[in-house]
Amino acid sequence: MSLVPTGQLFRTAVGSDLVLPRTFRAPITDVWASVTEPERTARWFGPWEGDAAPGRTIKVQMVFEEQSPWFELRIDACEPPRRLAVSSSDEAGAWRMELLLSEQQGLTELRLVNHLDTVDKIGEVGPGWEYYMDLLVAARDGSPQRDFDEYYPAMKPYYDELAARTDLSDR
């Protein structure tokens, strides 16, 4: 069964926002715990260590990447259980992201928002975040984890086209 990309791209005053939603039949506090507690983030992204508070930097391990690298992640804002904003900078560039949660009638929507300065590499970025968001779903519902090869390069054309359409709409 092929995967269907869910990302949407929105132009902003300073770049673009790549938004990937997932919906869970669970209370917002439980979904919040899945994205903030180190033993739970370890199931779908990686563990983290440090003093997690706004303005502080933690170390996060990406266990689903080659060699499971550690990187520093700055907590820019933390408003439990609705918003977590983080940023990071490394040799690959700068990353600014938010996790936004809302709950209605027993369903919690989680939106990962990747604030992009440029859409040049969205064909690689989009499939990567689809993969991680689906790892979160699998960690929560016990379904099998999919292989990254199912996401990339299969989803690359979708994201490249998304960027092209968004660029054209600005002209």
Secondary structure, 3 states (H helix, E strand, C coil): CCCCCCCEEEEECCEEEEEEEEEECCCHHHHHHHHHCHHHHCCCCCCEECCCCCCCEEEEECCCCCCCCEEEEEEEEEECCCEEEEEEEECCEEEEEEEEEEEECCEEEEEEEEEECCCCCHHHHHHHHHHHHHHHHHHHHCCCCCCHHHCCCCCHHHHHHHHHHHHHHCC
